[in-house]
Amino acid sequence: MRGSVTAPVPPARRRTVRVAGALASAALLVPLIGAAPSSSTPARSAESAGGLQSAFAAAAAEYDVPQSVLLGVSYLQSRWDAHGGAPSVTGGYGPMHLTDARTALATTPHHSHGKEDPRGDASRRTLLPKGEPPKESQLPARFKTLKRAAKLSGLPADQLREDPATNVRGGAALLAAAQKQLGQPRSADPADWVGARARERGADDRASAATYANDVFAVIRDGQQRTTDAGQHITLTARPQLAPDAAQLRGMGLRKVSAAGTDCPKTLACEWIPAPYEEFGDGDYGNHDKADRPKSQGIKYIVVHDTEGTWEGVLKMVQDPTYVSWQYTLRSNDGHVAQHVRTKDVAWHAGNWYVNAKSVGLEHEGFLTAPDTWYTEAMYRSSARLVKYLAKRYDIPLDRQHILGHDTVPGTTAATIRGMHTDPGPYWDWQHYFTLLGKPFHRTAGPSGGLVTVAPKFTENKPVFTGCAKPGETCTPHGSSAVRVYTEPREDAPLIKDIGLRPGGEPSTIDVNDMGSRLSTGQQYAVAERKGDWTAVWYLGQKAWFKNPKKQPTAVDARGLVVTPKDGTAEVPVYGRAYPEKEAYPAEVPVQAVSPLPYKLLAGQRYAVGDKLPGEYFYSPTFDLAPHRVVRGKDTYYEIQFGHRVAFVRAADVKVVRSGS
């Protein structure tokens, strides 16, 4: 197809740009040599002299790399953001995402998101698998590009990490080195340069190199402009005539991967790396369950995770029958996708069996589990393509009550709430993600609509968090999707308490993993009151206030359906799973308790409705498929946005009304 890279294709009859070969070659990360800068003039901060745009121009001139190439590949990594010097989830620094995992690991200790049972099925023994990220010495070369950039450019490593202009120079040095290794000229034509970035990105197969080439060219062809997280306005002028050519892919020795067996859109590079379905003694087996979805059960959710490990380490884990599983893993540097469990089968990933049985799990590469880190644009784009495809295929609504973060999956019972995971955390950019999905969050009603959609401006919304590096220590200021809620309309008021997280009534904290008093972009809540620059919503059975000034709103008005207790009902129980009533279970299936969480939906309160769902339980505790059953009852439930996490209420206990009425 014109404008796309496929592999292989016949040579083009007209002039086409030479992209894919260099892209793929840059991904191999073999030692880069011979890329001395064209000028040995000492570095001067082009950013301080004339802004980050000038830094790109200066680096392009210094290394004879077209400016559009630098801008295009940088956009696909960081969208030109510097992130205040904080590393990405794979240890990449600055606008060019130069990786220095050793430093990132040393300065950003690992944190546990929680100690949940990823299977979350009370009919089976608790599953608490152990898995450790690989040590720095085991990390592949794609996690060490900053060190190479320092050697090639002669620039200090600390400046490459901390100064955006210097970081751009280092990225230009890597591109020039990769280009020389490819035997390509340092021409002014982007056609001869874009491929070098994929070699540096680590793509080792033809399909992912081609996909990355398409993405780089889409950025350059379409052009981009935005204001970065540091307030720098950057423009990449569109070059609509550029078109990639895959001819160079054939001679580069890249492995061929087959998409056979995967459930992926054609626009993604996907490969099948199966998770094992195996017995291993004492009636135990792993690491997922066979099913027949959507015939047996509807697929209602997609759950966004981060991996807490490198691509290489995580692939080893998911191929271990004693470990857990998920459907897809996405690689950070180029967005490459591996599928492990078929979408018809049930993976063990979300810590809630009801959600597992009705969801698809996506793990995004990130071995730095400390949360003050960021995610690459390449991974965001691949993830959005995959989610958009799956949502259309399985009729999943594109909203925050169906596209869940792992941090919004509810605990199954009161005992499991405190162990639930908190990824992808407050620094996942939900607004950008849903914009890529074609569903950006915006105002859909006036103040009388009765609901608000949380929608702060990510780069300007920087709530203070602690605990990223050390307990109690303030995290690096960073754009965030999170909005904090208080008991009164003032910032010195106590935070909202979460009785599930702290049964003793202890106060919530601003720790980065504390979800007790936090809204997130895209979530919808019923308005309880408005007072000046403050808005109150119903949250965990309480009136929760957040700052929402007209000049810089953190939420926009919306309308939709809400639930409230039926007339004459003082309080309604809230559940973490939508299980059938006991009468629905056949004799051969143990009854699962319909166990309420320690929260109450009180009379007069309203909560946004996500979906109406049947009471269902997937019974599958044996390797033998014969006893497996989907138990359905007469009870139905509504999924609601109850706190930071979603929850369920029985339809028989509530009435549904349109907000604002």
C-alpha positions as CSV (number, residue, x, y, z in Angstrom):
1,M,0.0,0.0,0.0
2,R,1.3,3.4,-0.9
3,G,2.7,5.2,2.1
4,S,3.2,2.0,4.1
5,V,6.1,-0.3,4.7
6,T,5.5,-4.0,4.0
7,A,8.1,-6.7,3.7
8,P,9.1,-7.6,1.2
9,V,7.8,-5.6,-1.8
10,P,9.1,-5.1,-5.4
11,P,11.2,-2.0,-6.0
12,A,9.1,1.0,-6.5
13,R,8.8,2.4,-10.0
14,R,8.8,6.0,-8.9
15,R,11.3,7.7,-6.6
16,T,10.6,6.5,-3.0
17,V,12.4,7.3,0.2
18,R,14.8,4.9,1.7
19,V,13.5,4.3,5.1
20,A,12.7,0.9,6.3
21,G,16.1,-0.6,5.9
22,A,17.8,2.0,8.0
23,L,15.0,1.9,10.5
24,A,15.4,-1.8,11.0
25,S,19.1,-1.6,11.0
26,A,19.2,1.0,13.7
27,A,17.2,-1.4,15.9
28,L,19.9,-4.0,16.0
29,L,22.0,-2.0,18.5
30,V,25.3,-3.3,17.4
31,P,28.3,-1.1,18.4
32,L,28.0,2.3,16.7
33,I,31.3,3.6,15.3
34,G,32.6,6.4,13.2
35,A,30.0,9.0,13.9
36,A,32.2,12.0,14.9
37,P,30.3,15.3,14.8
38,S,31.0,17.5,11.8
39,S,32.1,20.2,14.1
40,S,34.1,19.9,17.3
41,T,32.8,23.2,18.7
42,P,32.1,22.8,22.4
43,A,28.4,22.4,23.2
44,R,26.4,25.5,23.9
45,S,22.9,25.1,25.2
46,A,20.8,25.8,22.1
47,E,17.7,25.4,24.3
48,S,18.8,28.3,26.5
49,A,19.9,30.3,23.5
50,G,16.8,29.9,21.4
51,G,14.5,27.2,22.7
52,L,14.4,23.5,22.1
53,Q,13.5,24.1,18.4
54,S,16.9,25.7,18.0
55,A,18.5,22.8,19.8
56,F,17.1,20.4,17.1
57,A,18.3,22.7,14.3
58,A,21.8,23.0,15.9
59,A,22.2,19.3,16.4
60,A,21.0,18.6,12.8
61,A,23.6,21.0,11.5
62,E,26.4,19.5,13.7
63,Y,25.8,15.9,12.6
64,D,24.4,16.5,9.1
65,V,21.1,14.9,10.1
66,P,17.9,16.4,8.6
67,Q,16.1,18.4,11.3
68,S,12.8,16.7,10.3
69,V,14.3,13.3,11.1
70,L,15.4,14.4,14.5
71,L,12.0,15.9,15.2
72,G,10.1,13.0,13.9
73,V,11.9,10.2,15.8
74,S,12.0,12.3,18.9
75,Y,8.3,12.9,18.7
76,L,7.7,9.1,18.4
77,Q,9.6,8.6,21.6
78,S,8.8,11.5,23.9
79,R,6.6,13.9,22.0
80,W,9.5,16.3,22.6
81,D,9.0,16.3,26.3
82,A,12.0,16.3,28.7
83,H,10.0,15.0,31.8
84,G,12.2,17.1,34.1
85,G,15.1,14.7,33.7
86,A,13.0,11.7,35.0
87,P,13.6,8.4,33.2
88,S,10.9,6.6,31.2
89,V,9.6,3.2,32.3
90,T,12.5,1.7,30.4
91,G,15.2,4.0,31.6
92,G,15.1,6.5,28.7
93,Y,16.0,10.2,29.3
94,G,15.1,13.4,27.5
95,P,13.5,14.2,24.2
96,M,15.5,11.6,22.3
97,H,14.8,8.8,24.9
98,L,18.5,8.0,25.4
99,T,18.5,4.9,27.6
100,D,20.7,4.5,30.8
101,A,19.0,1.7,32.7
102,R,22.0,1.4,35.1
103,T,21.6,4.9,36.4
104,A,17.8,4.7,36.4
105,L,17.8,1.5,38.4
106,A,20.3,2.8,40.9
107,T,18.3,6.0,41.5
108,T,14.8,4.7,41.3
109,P,14.3,1.6,43.6
110,H,11.6,-1.0,42.7
111,H,8.3,-0.6,44.4
112,S,5.5,-3.1,44.8
113,H,2.2,-2.2,43.4
114,G,0.5,-4.6,45.8
115,K,0.4,-8.3,46.6
116,E,-2.8,-9.4,44.9
117,D,-3.6,-12.9,43.7
118,P,-3.6,-12.2,39.9
119,R,-6.2,-15.0,39.4
120,G,-8.5,-13.7,42.1
121,D,-10.7,-16.8,42.1
122,A,-11.7,-17.9,45.6
123,S,-12.5,-21.5,44.4
124,R,-8.7,-22.1,44.0
125,R,-5.7,-21.7,46.2
126,T,-4.1,-18.3,46.4
127,L,-1.6,-17.7,43.6
128,L,1.3,-15.5,44.5
129,P,4.0,-16.0,41.8
130,K,7.5,-14.6,42.2
131,G,9.2,-12.8,39.4
132,E,12.1,-10.4,39.5
133,P,13.2,-8.0,36.8
134,P,16.6,-8.9,35.4
135,K,19.7,-7.2,36.8
136,E,21.3,-4.4,34.9
137,S,24.1,-6.6,33.6
138,Q,21.5,-8.7,31.9
139,L,19.9,-5.9,30.1
140,P,20.2,-5.8,26.3
141,A,22.0,-3.0,24.5
142,R,18.9,-1.1,23.7
143,F,18.8,-0.1,27.4
144,K,22.3,1.5,27.2
145,T,22.2,4.0,24.3
146,L,23.1,7.0,26.4
147,K,26.5,5.6,27.2
148,R,27.1,5.1,23.5
149,A,25.9,8.6,22.8
150,A,28.3,10.0,25.3
151,K,31.2,8.1,23.7
152,L,30.3,9.1,20.2
153,S,29.7,12.8,21.0
154,G,32.2,13.4,23.8
155,L,29.4,14.9,25.9
156,P,29.1,14.1,29.6
157,A,26.5,11.5,30.5
158,D,24.9,13.6,33.2
159,Q,24.3,16.4,30.7
160,L,22.8,13.9,28.2
161,R,20.4,12.9,31.0
162,E,19.5,16.3,32.4
163,D,19.9,18.9,29.6
164,P,17.3,18.6,26.7
165,A,19.5,20.3,24.2
166,T,22.5,18.1,25.0
167,N,20.2,15.1,24.8
168,V,19.2,16.0,21.3
169,R,22.8,16.3,20.3
170,G,23.4,12.8,21.7
171,G,20.5,11.4,19.7
172,A,21.8,13.0,16.5
173,A,25.2,11.3,17.2
174,L,23.6,7.9,17.4
175,L,21.6,8.5,14.2
176,A,24.7,9.6,12.3
177,A,26.6,6.5,13.6
178,A,23.8,4.1,12.6
179,Q,23.6,5.8,9.2
180,K,27.3,5.3,8.6
181,Q,27.0,1.7,9.6
182,L,24.2,1.2,7.1
183,G,26.4,2.6,4.3
184,Q,24.0,5.4,3.7
185,P,25.0,9.0,2.9
186,R,24.6,11.9,5.3
187,S,22.3,13.6,2.8
188,A,19.8,16.4,3.4
189,D,17.0,14.1,2.3
190,P,15.0,12.5,5.1
191,A,14.5,9.6,2.7
192,D,18.1,8.5,3.4
193,W,18.0,8.9,7.2
194,V,14.8,7.9,8.9
195,G,15.7,4.2,9.0
196,A,18.8,4.8,11.2
197,R,16.5,5.4,14.2
198,A,14.9,1.9,14.1
199,R,18.4,0.3,14.3
200,E,19.0,2.4,17.5
201,R,15.5,1.5,18.7
202,G,16.2,-2.2,19.0
203,A,13.8,-3.7,16.4
204,D,15.2,-7.1,15.5
205,D,12.5,-8.3,13.1
206,R,11.2,-7.1,9.7
207,A,7.6,-6.5,10.8
208,S,8.4,-4.3,13.7
209,A,10.9,-2.3,11.7
210,A,8.3,-1.8,9.0
211,T,5.7,-0.7,11.5
212,Y,8.1,1.7,13.2
213,A,9.0,3.1,9.8
214,N,5.4,3.8,9.0
215,D,5.0,5.6,12.3
216,V,8.1,7.8,11.8
217,F,6.9,8.7,8.4
218,A,3.4,9.4,9.5
219,V,4.8,12.0,12.0
220,I,7.0,13.6,9.3
221,R,4.4,13.5,6.5
222,D,1.5,14.9,8.7
223,G,3.6,17.3,10.6
224,Q,3.2,18.1,14.3
225,Q,3.2,21.0,16.7
226,R,2.7,21.1,20.4
227,T,3.9,22.8,23.6
228,T,6.1,20.5,25.6
229,D,5.9,19.9,29.4
230,A,8.6,22.5,29.8
231,G,6.6,25.2,27.9
232,Q,8.6,24.9,24.7
233,H,6.6,25.3,21.5
234,I,7.9,22.9,18.8
235,T,6.8,22.6,15.2
236,L,7.6,19.9,12.6
237,T,6.5,21.1,9.2
238,A,4.5,18.5,7.2
239,R,6.3,16.7,4.3
240,P,3.3,15.1,2.6
241,Q,5.2,13.7,-0.4
242,L,7.4,11.3,1.7
243,A,6.6,7.6,1.2
244,P,8.5,4.7,2.7
245,D,10.0,1.8,0.7
246,A,10.7,-1.6,2.2
247,A,13.4,-2.6,-0.3
248,Q,16.2,-2.3,2.1
249,L,14.6,-4.7,4.6
250,R,15.5,-7.8,2.5
251,G,19.2,-7.6,2.9
252,M,19.5,-6.7,6.6
253,G,19.3,-10.1,8.2
254,L,16.2,-9.3,10.3
255,R,14.2,-12.2,11.5
256,K,10.8,-12.9,10.0
257,V,8.0,-13.2,12.4
258,S,4.6,-14.5,11.6
259,A,1.3,-13.0,12.8
260,A,-0.3,-16.4,12.5
261,G,-2.4,-17.1,15.6
262,T,-2.6,-13.6,16.7
263,D,-5.6,-11.4,17.1
264,C,-4.1,-8.0,15.9
265,P,-4.8,-5.3,13.4
266,K,-2.8,-5.4,10.2
267,T,-1.2,-2.0,11.1
268,L,0.7,-3.6,14.1
269,A,3.7,-5.9,14.1
270,C,2.5,-8.8,16.2
271,E,4.0,-12.2,16.9
272,W,2.7,-15.3,18.7
273,I,4.7,-16.2,21.8
274,P,2.3,-18.6,23.6
275,A,1.9,-18.9,27.3
276,P,1.9,-22.6,28.3
277,Y,-1.3,-24.5,29.3
278,E,0.4,-27.3,31.2
279,E,-0.1,-29.6,34.2
280,F,2.7,-29.7,36.7
281,G,1.7,-32.1,39.5
282,D,-0.7,-32.3,42.4
283,G,-3.6,-31.4,40.2
284,D,-2.2,-27.9,39.6
285,Y,-1.7,-26.3,36.2
286,G,-0.9,-23.0,34.5
287,N,-0.9,-20.4,33.5
288,H,-4.3,-19.5,32.1
289,D,-7.7,-21.1,31.5
290,K,-9.2,-22.4,28.3
291,A,-12.5,-20.9,27.3
292,D,-14.7,-20.1,24.3
293,R,-15.2,-16.3,24.5
294,P,-17.2,-14.5,23.3
295,K,-19.6,-17.4,22.8
296,S,-19.3,-18.6,26.4
297,Q,-19.1,-15.1,27.9
298,G,-18.9,-11.6,26.5
299,I,-15.6,-9.7,26.6
300,K,-16.4,-6.4,28.3
301,Y,-13.1,-5.0,29.5
302,I,-9.6,-4.3,28.4
303,V,-7.1,-3.8,31.3
304,V,-4.0,-1.7,30.9
305,H,-1.0,-2.9,33.0
306,D,2.7,-2.2,33.1
307,T,5.0,-5.2,33.2
308,E,7.5,-4.4,36.1
309,G,10.1,-6.1,33.9
310,T,11.9,-5.8,30.6
311,W,10.5,-7.2,27.4
312,E,13.0,-10.1,27.5
313,G,12.4,-10.9,31.1
314,V,8.7,-10.7,30.9
315,L,8.5,-13.0,27.9
316,K,10.4,-15.6,29.9
317,M,7.9,-15.1,32.8
318,V,4.8,-15.5,30.7
319,Q,6.2,-18.7,29.2
320,D,6.6,-20.2,32.7
321,P,3.6,-22.5,33.4
322,T,3.9,-21.7,37.1
323,Y,3.7,-18.0,36.5
324,V,0.7,-15.9,35.5
325,S,-0.5,-14.7,32.1
326,W,-2.0,-11.9,30.1
327,Q,-3.1,-11.6,26.4
328,Y,-0.5,-9.1,25.0
329,T,2.8,-7.5,25.8
330,L,3.9,-4.3,24.2
331,R,7.5,-3.2,23.8
332,S,8.5,0.3,24.9
333,N,11.0,1.4,22.3
334,D,9.1,0.6,19.2
335,G,5.6,-0.6,20.2
336,H,6.2,-4.2,19.0
337,V,3.4,-6.6,20.2
338,A,3.6,-10.2,21.3
339,Q,0.4,-12.2,22.0
340,H,0.5,-15.0,24.6
341,V,-3.1,-16.1,25.3
342,R,-5.8,-16.2,22.7
343,T,-8.6,-13.7,23.3
344,K,-11.1,-16.5,23.6
345,D,-9.2,-17.8,26.6
346,V,-9.0,-16.4,30.1
347,A,-5.7,-15.0,31.4
348,W,-4.7,-14.5,35.0
349,H,-3.8,-10.9,35.3
350,A,-6.3,-8.5,37.0
351,G,-6.6,-9.9,40.5
352,N,-10.3,-10.2,40.1
353,W,-11.7,-13.4,38.6
354,Y,-14.9,-11.8,37.4
355,V,-12.9,-9.1,35.5
356,N,-10.4,-11.7,34.3
357,A,-13.2,-13.9,32.9
358,K,-14.6,-10.9,30.9
359,S,-11.4,-9.0,29.9
360,V,-8.3,-8.9,27.8
361,G,-5.0,-7.9,29.5
362,L,-2.4,-5.7,28.0
363,E,1.1,-5.4,29.6
364,H,3.2,-2.4,28.7
365,E,6.9,-2.8,29.1
366,G,8.3,-1.0,32.1
367,F,11.0,-2.4,34.4
368,L,11.2,0.6,36.6
369,T,8.2,0.1,38.9
370,A,8.8,3.3,40.8
371,P,5.9,5.4,39.5
372,D,7.5,8.8,38.6
373,T,8.3,7.6,35.1
374,W,6.8,8.0,31.7
375,Y,5.8,5.9,28.7
376,T,7.0,6.3,25.1
377,E,4.8,7.6,22.3
378,A,5.6,4.5,20.2
379,M,4.0,2.3,22.9
380,Y,1.0,4.6,23.4
381,R,0.3,4.4,19.6
382,S,0.6,0.7,19.3
383,S,-1.5,0.1,22.4
384,A,-4.2,2.5,21.1
385,R,-4.3,0.7,17.8
386,L,-4.6,-2.7,19.5
387,V,-7.3,-1.5,21.9
388,K,-9.3,0.2,19.1
389,Y,-9.2,-3.0,17.1
390,L,-10.2,-5.2,20.0
391,A,-13.0,-2.8,21.1
392,K,-14.5,-2.9,17.6
393,R,-14.1,-6.7,17.3
394,Y,-15.7,-7.4,20.7
395,D,-18.1,-4.5,20.9
396,I,-16.4,-2.9,24.0
397,P,-17.3,0.7,24.6
398,L,-14.3,3.1,24.5
399,D,-14.7,4.7,27.9
400,R,-12.9,4.5,31.3
401,Q,-15.4,2.0,32.7
402,H,-14.5,-0.5,30.0
403,I,-10.9,0.4,29.3
404,L,-9.6,-0.1,32.8
405,G,-6.3,0.6,34.4
406,H,-5.2,-2.2,36.6
407,D,-5.5,0.4,39.3
408,T,-9.2,0.7,38.7
409,V,-10.0,-3.0,39.0
410,P,-11.9,-3.5,42.3
411,G,-10.8,-5.9,45.0
412,T,-13.1,-9.0,45.1
413,T,-13.8,-8.8,48.8
414,A,-12.9,-6.6,51.8
415,A,-9.8,-8.7,52.5
416,T,-8.3,-8.2,49.0
417,I,-8.7,-4.4,48.6
418,R,-5.4,-3.4,50.1
419,G,-3.4,-5.9,47.9
420,M,-4.8,-4.6,44.6
421,H,-2.2,-3.3,42.2
422,T,-1.8,0.4,41.3
423,D,-0.4,0.4,37.8
424,P,-0.2,2.1,35.3
425,G,-0.4,4.9,37.9
426,P,-0.9,8.6,37.9
427,Y,1.6,9.3,35.1
428,W,-0.2,7.4,32.4
429,D,-1.7,10.0,30.0
430,W,-5.3,8.9,29.7
431,Q,-6.3,12.0,27.7
432,H,-3.6,11.4,25.1
433,Y,-4.4,7.7,25.0
434,F,-8.1,8.3,24.4
435,T,-7.3,10.9,21.8
436,L,-5.3,8.2,19.9
437,L,-8.4,6.0,20.3
438,G,-10.4,8.7,18.6
439,K,-12.4,9.4,21.8
440,P,-10.9,12.4,23.5
441,F,-12.6,13.6,26.7
442,H,-14.5,16.9,26.3
443,R,-17.5,18.8,27.5
444,T,-20.8,17.1,26.6
445,A,-23.3,19.2,28.7
446,G,-23.7,22.3,30.7
447,P,-23.6,22.6,34.5
448,S,-27.1,21.1,34.7
449,G,-25.9,17.9,33.1
450,G,-25.3,16.4,36.5
451,L,-22.0,14.6,35.8
452,V,-18.4,15.7,35.3
453,T,-15.7,14.0,33.3
454,V,-12.3,14.4,34.9
455,A,-10.1,16.1,32.3
456,P,-7.1,18.1,33.6
457,K,-4.5,19.3,31.2
458,F,-1.8,16.6,31.6
459,T,1.3,18.7,31.3
460,E,0.1,21.4,33.6
461,N,-1.6,19.2,36.2
462,K,1.2,18.3,38.6
463,P,-0.2,17.2,42.0
464,V,2.5,16.5,44.6
465,F,3.2,12.9,45.3
466,T,5.6,11.2,47.7
467,G,7.2,7.8,47.8
468,C,8.6,7.4,44.2
469,A,12.2,6.9,45.3
470,K,12.0,6.7,49.1
471,P,9.0,6.5,51.5
472,G,7.9,10.1,52.3
473,E,10.3,11.7,49.8
474,T,8.7,14.1,47.3
475,C,8.5,12.8,43.8
476,T,9.8,14.8,40.8
477,P,7.1,17.2,39.6
478,H,5.5,15.6,36.5
479,G,2.3,15.9,34.4
480,S,-0.4,13.6,35.7
481,S,-3.9,12.3,35.1
482,A,-4.7,12.4,38.8
483,V,-6.9,14.9,40.7
484,R,-7.0,14.8,44.5
485,V,-10.2,15.0,46.5
486,Y,-10.8,16.5,49.9
487,T,-13.5,16.5,52.6
488,E,-14.0,20.3,52.2
489,P,-13.6,22.8,49.4
490,R,-10.1,23.9,50.4
491,E,-6.6,22.5,49.8
492,D,-5.7,22.3,53.5
493,A,-8.7,20.2,54.3
494,P,-8.3,16.4,55.1
495,L,-8.2,14.1,52.2
496,I,-11.1,11.7,51.6
497,K,-10.7,8.5,53.5
498,D,-11.0,5.0,52.0
499,I,-12.4,2.6,54.6
500,G,-11.5,-0.3,52.4
501,L,-7.8,0.6,52.2
502,R,-7.7,1.6,55.9
503,P,-10.3,-0.2,58.0
504,G,-9.1,1.6,61.1
505,G,-10.1,5.0,59.7
506,E,-6.5,6.2,59.2
507,P,-6.2,9.2,56.8
508,S,-5.3,8.9,53.2
509,T,-1.9,10.0,52.0
510,I,-0.3,11.6,49.0
511,D,1.9,8.5,48.4
512,V,2.0,7.7,44.7
513,N,0.5,4.3,45.3
514,D,-2.3,5.5,47.6
515,M,-5.6,5.4,45.6
516,G,-7.8,6.4,48.5
517,S,-8.5,10.0,47.5
518,R,-7.9,10.2,43.8
519,L,-9.9,10.8,40.6
520,S,-8.4,10.0,37.2
521,T,-8.8,11.5,33.7
522,G,-11.8,10.2,31.8
523,Q,-13.6,8.9,34.9
524,Q,-17.2,10.3,35.3
525,Y,-18.8,11.2,38.6
526,A,-22.2,12.6,39.7
527,V,-22.0,16.2,40.9
528,A,-23.0,16.7,44.6
529,E,-22.4,20.4,44.9
530,R,-20.5,23.3,43.4
531,K,-18.9,26.2,45.3
532,G,-16.8,28.8,43.5
533,D,-13.7,27.1,42.0
534,W,-14.6,23.8,43.7
535,T,-16.8,20.9,42.7
536,A,-18.0,18.1,44.9
537,V,-18.8,14.6,43.6
538,W,-20.1,11.4,45.2
539,Y,-17.1,9.2,45.9
540,L,-16.9,6.1,48.1
541,G,-20.2,7.0,49.8
542,Q,-19.0,10.5,50.6
543,K,-19.1,14.0,49.2
544,A,-15.6,14.6,47.8
545,W,-14.3,18.1,46.8
546,F,-11.7,18.9,44.1
547,K,-10.5,22.2,42.7
548,N,-12.0,22.9,39.4
549,P,-11.4,26.6,38.5
550,K,-13.0,28.0,35.3
551,K,-9.6,29.3,34.0
552,Q,-7.9,25.9,34.3
553,P,-10.6,23.3,34.8
554,T,-9.8,19.8,36.0
555,A,-13.2,18.4,34.9
556,V,-15.8,19.2,32.2
557,D,-19.6,18.9,32.4
558,A,-21.3,15.8,31.1
559,R,-24.6,13.9,31.1
560,G,-25.5,10.3,31.3
561,L,-27.1,7.6,33.4
562,V,-26.6,7.3,37.2
563,V,-27.8,4.9,39.9
564,T,-29.3,5.9,43.2
565,P,-30.9,3.7,45.9
566,K,-34.5,2.8,45.3
567,D,-37.1,4.9,47.1
568,G,-37.3,4.1,50.8
569,T,-33.8,2.4,50.8
570,A,-31.3,4.0,53.2
571,E,-28.2,2.2,51.9
572,V,-27.2,-0.2,49.2
573,P,-24.3,-2.8,49.4
574,V,-21.4,-2.4,46.9
575,Y,-19.6,-5.4,45.4
576,G,-16.2,-6.1,43.8
577,R,-17.6,-8.7,41.5
578,A,-21.0,-9.5,39.9
579,Y,-21.6,-13.1,40.9
580,P,-24.9,-15.0,40.6
581,E,-27.2,-15.7,43.5
582,K,-26.6,-19.1,45.2
583,E,-29.7,-20.7,43.6
584,A,-28.1,-20.4,40.2
585,Y,-25.3,-22.8,40.9
586,P,-25.6,-26.4,39.8
587,A,-24.7,-29.1,42.3
588,E,-21.3,-29.8,40.7
589,V,-20.2,-26.1,41.1
590,P,-19.4,-24.7,44.6
591,V,-21.4,-21.6,45.4
592,Q,-19.4,-18.5,45.4
593,A,-20.3,-16.0,48.1
594,V,-21.8,-12.7,47.0
595,S,-19.6,-10.8,49.5
596,P,-20.1,-7.0,49.8
597,L,-17.2,-4.6,50.1
598,P,-17.0,-2.4,53.2
599,Y,-18.6,0.6,51.4
600,K,-22.2,1.8,51.2
601,L,-24.1,3.7,48.5
602,L,-26.4,5.9,50.6
603,A,-29.8,7.4,49.9
604,G,-29.5,10.7,48.0
605,Q,-26.2,9.8,46.4
606,R,-25.6,9.1,42.7
607,Y,-23.0,7.3,40.7
608,A,-22.2,7.1,37.0
609,V,-23.3,3.9,35.3
610,G,-20.8,2.0,33.1
611,D,-22.8,-1.0,32.1
612,K,-25.6,-3.4,33.0
613,L,-24.2,-6.9,33.5
614,P,-25.5,-10.4,34.2
615,G,-24.5,-12.2,37.3
616,E,-21.9,-14.7,36.0
617,Y,-19.2,-17.0,37.4
618,F,-16.7,-19.0,35.2
619,Y,-16.0,-22.2,37.0
620,S,-12.7,-23.6,35.7
621,P,-10.5,-25.0,38.5
622,T,-9.3,-28.1,36.6
623,F,-6.9,-28.8,33.7
624,D,-9.6,-31.0,32.3
625,L,-12.1,-28.8,30.5
626,A,-15.1,-31.1,31.0
627,P,-16.1,-29.6,34.5
628,H,-15.8,-26.0,33.2
629,R,-19.1,-24.1,33.4
630,V,-20.3,-20.5,33.1
631,V,-22.9,-20.1,35.8
632,R,-25.5,-17.4,35.1
633,G,-28.1,-16.2,37.6
634,K,-31.2,-14.1,37.5
635,D,-29.5,-11.3,39.4
636,T,-28.2,-8.4,37.2
637,Y,-25.7,-5.7,38.2
638,Y,-24.7,-2.2,37.3
639,E,-21.1,-1.3,37.1
640,I,-20.5,2.1,38.6
641,Q,-17.7,4.6,39.1
642,F,-17.7,4.4,42.8
643,G,-14.3,5.6,43.9
644,H,-11.0,5.5,42.0
645,R,-11.9,1.9,41.2
646,V,-15.1,0.7,39.6
647,A,-17.6,-1.4,41.6
648,F,-20.9,-3.2,41.2
649,V,-24.4,-2.9,42.7
650,R,-27.3,-5.2,42.2
651,A,-29.9,-3.8,39.8
652,A,-32.6,-4.9,42.3
653,D,-31.3,-2.4,44.9
654,V,-31.1,0.7,42.8
655,K,-33.0,2.8,40.3
656,V,-31.4,4.3,37.1
657,V,-32.1,7.9,36.3
658,R,-30.7,10.4,33.8
659,S,-28.3,12.8,35.5
660,G,-29.6,16.3,36.0
661,S,-33.2,15.0,36.5
